[in-house]
Amino acid sequence: MSARRQRAEAFGRWAEYFAMLVLFLKGYRLLDHRARTAAGEIDLVARRGDVLAFIEVKARASLDEARQALSFHQTRRLTRAATIWRSGRPCLHHLAMRYDLVLVAPWQWPRHERAAWEPEERIARDLL
């Protein structure tokens, strides 16, 4: 692994831990970190009240760059991964699912975007 890639990996790990701290301070309870499923990895899974939040953490040089780094392909993969993760935990099926994004940039407080995207199935169902 190149030195540049190692620095990027370390920055990403730091961003995830910083995001966990921010979410904890907002009253979220972390249920999983770097959850692996057949569809891919989920950065953070947290619960607050009756909401189960699947959280993607994006770290870039600026918050705007971090927001732009989330692609449609990633949201589809994360939605599938969240469905798989929750299917193995029947005790959580009563909770509403939400897909959040935490944006992290150096020397700035992270931005937590609740309901950053909707699953495409729900959008299609609402259009009918």
Wavefront OBJ file of the C-alpha trace (Angstrom):
o trace
v 0.000 0.000 0.000
v 1.363 3.397 -0.950
v 2.070 6.081 1.645
v -0.677 8.250 0.127
v -3.209 5.438 0.416
v -2.142 4.784 4.022
v -2.693 8.451 4.904
v -6.127 8.389 3.262
v -7.038 5.212 5.173
v -5.887 6.743 8.472
v -7.867 9.939 7.765
v -10.964 7.851 7.008
v -10.646 5.881 10.246
v -10.158 9.099 12.224
v -13.258 10.558 10.532
v -15.346 7.525 11.532
v -14.298 7.825 15.171
v -14.960 11.565 15.133
v -18.406 10.888 13.620
v -19.102 8.340 16.386
v -18.268 10.945 19.025
v -20.540 13.541 17.413
v -23.405 11.060 17.140
v -22.928 9.954 20.752
v -23.130 13.576 21.875
v -26.389 13.904 19.901
v -27.910 10.956 21.771
v -27.306 8.102 19.323
v -26.352 4.647 20.538
v -23.841 2.911 18.285
v -24.894 -0.632 17.367
v -22.215 -1.514 14.826
v -19.071 -0.082 13.259
v -17.734 -1.162 9.864
v -20.513 -3.709 9.579
v -19.764 -6.184 6.818
v -22.540 -7.750 4.748
v -22.702 -9.606 1.458
v -23.630 -6.318 -0.253
v -20.774 -4.328 1.291
v -19.697 -2.435 4.364
v -21.752 0.009 6.418
v -19.627 2.582 8.240
v -21.904 3.052 11.263
v -25.221 1.702 12.491
v -26.824 3.664 15.304
v -30.138 3.952 17.071
v -31.878 6.969 18.510
v -35.402 6.455 19.781
v -37.462 4.553 17.228
v -35.019 5.209 14.364
v -32.339 2.849 13.123
v -29.801 4.961 11.221
v -27.396 3.517 8.678
v -24.647 6.088 8.409
v -22.068 6.666 5.697
v -19.058 8.764 6.715
v -17.342 10.813 4.017
v -14.078 12.618 4.748
v -12.554 15.043 2.274
v -10.664 18.335 2.255
v -13.959 20.262 2.515
v -17.511 19.451 3.553
v -18.773 20.199 0.026
v -16.260 17.771 -1.479
v -17.309 15.158 1.064
v -20.992 15.597 0.114
v -20.190 15.264 -3.585
v -18.264 12.030 -2.933
v -21.464 10.054 -2.275
v -22.531 8.450 -5.546
v -25.846 6.921 -6.607
v -24.094 3.545 -6.880
v -22.930 3.820 -3.252
v -26.401 4.698 -1.980
v -27.837 1.635 -3.748
v -25.127 -0.608 -2.266
v -25.592 0.858 1.215
v -29.363 0.428 1.025
v -28.947 -3.256 0.119
v -26.338 -3.735 2.861
v -28.651 -2.118 5.436
v -31.516 -4.419 4.460
v -29.261 -7.458 4.847
v -27.885 -6.215 8.185
v -31.341 -5.591 9.635
v -32.772 -8.890 8.329
v -30.448 -10.747 10.687
v -31.773 -8.830 13.692
v -35.529 -9.429 14.093
v -35.601 -7.501 17.385
v -34.940 -4.302 15.376
v -37.618 -4.772 12.687
v -40.059 -2.440 14.464
v -37.691 0.518 14.059
v -37.901 2.964 11.169
v -34.883 2.812 8.856
v -33.073 5.974 7.847
v -29.972 6.618 5.756
v -27.732 9.347 7.130
v -24.486 10.929 6.061
v -21.766 12.439 8.225
v -19.415 14.782 6.388
v -15.972 15.361 7.872
v -13.297 17.875 6.876
v -10.176 19.021 8.712
v -10.656 21.836 11.234
v -14.446 21.817 10.900
v -17.199 20.355 13.027
v -18.741 17.367 11.173
v -22.065 17.897 9.410
v -24.717 15.266 10.120
v -27.302 15.024 7.340
v -30.347 13.052 8.448
v -32.230 11.169 5.737
v -29.518 12.037 3.214
v -31.139 9.747 0.648
v -34.217 7.614 0.191
v -34.075 4.041 -1.091
v -35.044 3.872 -4.748
v -37.774 1.283 -4.021
v -39.526 3.736 -1.687
v -39.281 6.535 -4.245
v -40.766 4.304 -6.951
v -43.579 3.184 -4.612
v -44.430 6.794 -3.703
v -44.710 7.757 -7.368
v -47.417 5.149 -8.013
l 1 2 3 4 5 6 7 8 9 10 11 12 13 14 15 16 17 18 19 20 21 22 23 24 25 26 27 28 29 30 31 32 33 34 35 36 37 38 39 40 41 42 43 44 45 46 47 48 49 50 51 52 53 54 55 56 57 58 59 60 61 62 63 64 65 66 67 68 69 70 71 72 73 74 75 76 77 78 79 80 81 82 83 84 85 86 87 88 89 90 91 92 93 94 95 96 97 98 99 100 101 102 103 104 105 106 107 108 109 110 111 112 113 114 115 116 117 118 119 120 121 122 123 124 125 126 127 128
